[in-house]
Each structure stands twice: as structure tokens, then as C-alpha cells.
Amino acid sequence: MRRALLVLFAMQLLFCSGCAVFNRNNTPALNFVEEHLLPKENPARSLSFPLTVPAGFVAGALDMVLFHPLSVAGDAWDDTNEILWEKLDWDHQFVTTTVLNAPRVAVMPIIFTADFLARSSFDISRRGGDVRLNMSGNKNQKEERKADLKSLSAEMQEALDQHDNQLAFAIADQILSKEPNNQEASVVKAYVYLERRNLAALAAMPPHLPFFLDDRFCKLFADLLSNGSPPERLQALTILERSYFVLKASRSAQGNDTGHNGSLFAALEQNLADNDRAIRMKTMQLLGKYQRTDRASRALLAKLAKGDDPVLAAVAAGLLR
């Protein structure tokens, strides 16, 4: 163990002789010595050299083997997660993704160590564009970034209000390039996909996003469920089924038949009277999932179980068991 630590320390000394330490953003300790210990004017500046030069060497060494490596460890971990664990297609490749989990876990230390040594040694740009140990500039960068995102968000909503969906979509993409987990921009993209009837792209978006908490999206989605073509309505029902947990939570918070989800429930009720049996069956399947916690869904299924169509009545009765 001791030999491994010595080897790692020696590698760090070797690698850190690269260009990372020549970027002042990567040397917080040396910056502190220069700003607070080194006098600005001569002769005090020259007289301080016997103390400040050794202090500078110590600070530089600490930056090289401690502070800068610590500051990039989080980025190395984020890189590892992005390479191994993001963009996994659980919906379409569940078995393959599950089988490959063990190899991913096995190579995590290797990828993390390689990324960590590379970031410790070379002046690689930081994730998110900030420098975590140089807090004087970090705060301003965060405030500027926050103000920029707020301005873009306002422009995006204004474009939506003016029915300029193409511009809103472009701004949403711009926001997501700066903040990939921005839910507001994701919902706007989902709305534009829905408005364009690009249901394949909408279905490819993560199901945990709060699409059904947005009034504009819910209204358009309910209209599609009511007036879309049979294939579109079937695909919309599949999307709605994938969003079960988000929709269930919002219905519980706002009441079963109120707010934006009331229009969705009305559209589902309309689909139960549709002439297309496939649509009715798919709607019943969805209601069968909701009826576990939703009284209105259960009441609809109970009504169907007593209906004239023997096939639908049997399916409804089976779902209620």
C-alpha cells in the first residue's frame, strides 16, 4: 500500500510539471502568497524575498500536488459518470444495458484515475466553465451565468407567447447546452415536438421530466388525444403511460379532476367511447395503471365493466381485480 502511494505521488509530481500549473487559475496558494505576503513596492519587496521565495515554492508545490488535483477530482468523477452511465437506453436495450453494468463498474477506477491524472497535469478546461478553488472569480462567473440563463429563459417564453416556436426551440437548445438539466427548456422542447406532431422525438425524451405540469403542454396533449389520428393517439397514450409517476404526483397535488390534468382525464374518457377498439383497449390499460391510486379512473373502469361490449367489460373487470 505504501509503495502504491509513493508511486502515485511520484506520478503526480511528474505529470504536474505540465502546463496546468502555468495557468494562474490553477494555483490558489501561490496567488494567495503573491497577493497577501509579497509587498507591492521596493525596497520592501526585495527585502521580503528571503521569506516570500521559499513560501512561494511551498505554495507552488501544494498547488501542484494537493490543491489543483483536489479541485479537478469532481470534474474527473463527472467525466467518468458521463462516459459510463449517461445516455443509457433502458427503454429499448434493457437486457444489454443491465448485462453491461458489471463491466462498467469494473472500469470505473481506471477511467477515473486516467481522467484525474490528465486534468491534474494539463490545463484542461473545467466542466461548467468555473474554477472552484479561486472563489473570487467563481462567484462572479456564477452570477453572470445565472443572469444569462434568466435572460435566455425570458426570451424563450416570449417567443412561445408570440407563437414563434422555431425561435423558442432554438433558445431552449442554447439553454440546454449551458445547463443540460434545465427542466424549463426541456419542457419547451417537448412542447414544440408535440406541436410539430413529432411524437417519436417526444417519446425519446426522459419520462421523468415535468411535461404534464405545464398548462400549455397539457392542453395541446389533450387535444391530440381527442382529435389526433388513431396512430398518433396510440403513441400519445404510450407516452402518457411512461409518464405515470409524474402525472400521478401532479394529480395528487392538485386534485383528481382539476387544473391542467383535468383536460387529460376528459380526453381519456372520450377515448373510451372511440370506435377504434385498439384505442379503447390502450386507454383501459392506462386507466388500469392509474386506478390503483385514482378514484375517478377506477369509477370509469367499473362503468365499463358493466357495459354492453363483452370484450371491454371483461378486460375492465380483470383490471379492477
N, C-alpha and C positions, 0 to 999 in steps of 0.2 A: 504494500500500500504506500509506504514511504517512498519507494523508488518510483512508483507511478506519479505521485505528487511532484517529485523532483523533475521528472521528465516533462510533465505538463507545465511546470513553472519555467523550465528551460525553453520549451517551445514557445511559451508566451513571450519571454524575453527576445527570442529570435524573431518571431513574427512581428512583435510590436516595434521593431526597428523600421517597419514600413512607413507608409505615408500617413497613417491615422494620426499619429502624434504631432504631425506638422500642421494639422488643422486646429486652430485655437479653440474651436467649439468642442474639441475632444480633450482639452487639458484644463479642467476646472481648478485643480490645485495650483498649477503653475500660474493661471490667471489671477488667483487669489494672492499669491506671493507678489506678483507684479503690481497689482492694484493697491494692496494694503501695506506691504512691507518695504517696497522699494521707493525711496524718496524721488520726487519729481525733478528737483533742481540739484545742480552741483554747488558746492563740493560734497554736500551730504550724500548725494547719490553714490559718488566714488568711494566715500568713506564707509558706506554700508556694504560694499562688495564682499568683504571677508565673511559677512554673515548671510547676505542675501544670495550669493552664488551657491554656497552649499545647500541653502534652503531651497533654491530653485532646482538643483539637481535632485534633491529628495522628492520635491513636489512632482517633478517630471517623471521620476521613477514610479511614484504612486499612481500618477495618471496612467502610465504605461501598463502597469501590471495589476492595478486594482480598480480605479475609478472608471476609466473608459471601458474595460471589459464588463464591469457591473452594469454600466449604462446601456450596453448593447445586448445583454443577456435576454431581456424581454423581447427585443426585436428578433433574436435568433429563435426564441420559442415560438413567436408568432409566425415566422417563416416556416418552421417545422410543421406547425398546425395547418398552414395554408397548403403546403406541399402534400401532406399525407391525409388530412381529414376534411378539407373543404371540397365542395363540389362533388360529393359522393351521390350517386344516383340510386337512392334507396328504393324509389318507386318502380324503376324499370329493371334494376340489376340487384335485387335484394340478396340473392344467394351468393353471387360473385363478390359483392361488397362485403358480406359477412365473412366469407371464407378468407378474404384478404386482410381482415382485421389483424390477425396474429402476425403476419409478416410486417405490417405497418408498425405495430408495437415494437417488433424486434429491431427495425432500422431507425426508430426514433432517436436513440442516443447517438448513432453515427451521424445522422443528418444534423442534429442539434450541435454536436461538437464541431463538425466541419463549418457550419454556418457561424458559430460563435467565434472560432479562430479567425475566419475570414473577416468578420466585422470588427474583431479586436485589432486586427493587423492593418487593415486597409480602410481608407476613408470612404466607406460605402454610405450612400445616402440613407437617412433614417426613415423608418416607416412612419407615415403621418407628417413627415417634414419637420419634426420638432427635435430639440436636443434636451434630454431630460435633466442632466446634471447642471446645465447652465441656465438657472431658473430666471435670471434677469431678462433674457431674450425669450424664454419659453412662454412666460405669461403673456407678453405682447403678441406672440405668434398665435396663441390660442384665442385671444380676444379678436384678433384680425380674422382668423379662420371662422370663428363663430359669427362675426358680423357679416362676413362674405356669404356664409351659408344662409343666414337670415335674409339677406338681400335677395339671393337666388330663389329662396322659398317664396318670398313675396312676389317676385316676378313670375314664378311658376303658377301660383294661384291666380294672379291677374290674367295670365294667358288662358287659364281654364275658364275664368269668368267671362272672357271675351270669345270663348269657343274656338280659340286658336290652339287646338290640341297638338298640332305638329310642334309648335314652339314649346308648349308645356312639356312634351315628351323629351325634347332636346335638352331643356333645362334640368329635367329630372335625371337624365343621363349624366349631365355635368355634376349635379349634386352627388350622385352615387359614386362618381369617380373620385370625389373628395372624401365622402363618408359612405362606404359601402353598405352600412347597416341602417341608413336613413329610411325609416318606415314611411314617412310622408311622401318622399319621392317614389318609393316602391309602389305605393297605392296609386299615385298619379299615373305611373307607367301601366299598372293593371287596368286603370280606368280607360286609358287610351287604347290598349289592346282590346278591351271589351267593346269600345265604341267602334273600332275597326272590325269587329267580329273575328278577331284573331284569337280564337279560343285555344289553339294549340300553344301559343306563346303564353297565354294566361295560365294554362294548366301546368306549364313548366316552372312557374314561379313558386317559391316556398309556400306551403299551405298555412304556415303559422302567422303570416303577415295579416294585419288587421284590415283586410279589404272590406269586410262586412260591418265595420264600424264607421264607414264613410257613407253619408247620405247619398251623395251623387252616384257612387258606385252601386249602392244597393238599389236605387231607383232604376238605373239602367239594366242591372242584372235581372230585376223582377220583370222588366219589360221584355227582356229576352226570353225569360222562362214562359211568359204569357203569349208572346207573338212571334217568337223565332221559328225557324223551320224545325221539323222533327229531329234531324241530326244535331242541330245547334242546341235544342233543348235537352237532348240526352247528354250531350257533352257538358252543358251547364249544370245539370243535375249531378254529374260525376264530380265536377269542381266543387259544388256545394257540399257534397258528401265528404270530400277531402278536408274541407274547412269546418268539419263538425265541431271540434273543440272550441275554436274561436267564436263561431256563431252561437254555440250553446252558452258560452260565458257571457256574451253580449246580451242574449235574450234573458238570461238570469238577472243581469244587472239592470235591465230596462223594462222588464215585464214581458210576458209572453207575446202579446199582440199589439204592442205599442212601438212607436219610433220607426226607424228605417227597416227593422226586421219584420214589421207587420206586413209590409208590401211583399216581402219574400214569401211569407206564410200564405198570403192570399193567392199568390201565383202558384204555389204548390197545391193549394186546394182546387184551383182551376184545372191544373193538370190531371187531377184525379177524375175529372169528367171528360177528358180528351178522348177523341175517337181512336187514337193510336194506343193500342194495348201496351206496347213496349214502353211508352211514356208513363202510362198509369202504373205499370209494374215497377219501373225505376223510381217513380215518386213514392210508391208504397215502401220500397226498400229503404229509401232515405228516411221516411217517416218512422219506419221500424227502428232505425237507429236513434231518432230523436225521442220516440215515445217513452224511452226509459226514464227521462227526466222532464218531459214536456207534456203537460196535461192535454193541451189542445191537439197535439199530434196523436196522442192516444185516443182522444174522442173521435177524431176523424177515422182512424183505423177501426174503431168499434162500429162506427156508422157503416163503413164499407163491408165489415164482416156480416152485416145484416142485409146487404144489398142484393140486387137481382142477379148480378154476374157471379155464377158459381165459382169460377176460377179465382177472380179477385177476392171474393168472400173467403175462400179457403186460404189464400195467401195472407189476407189481413188477420184472420183468426190465428194462423200459425205465428205471425209476428207478435201478436199480443200475448202469447204464452210465455 
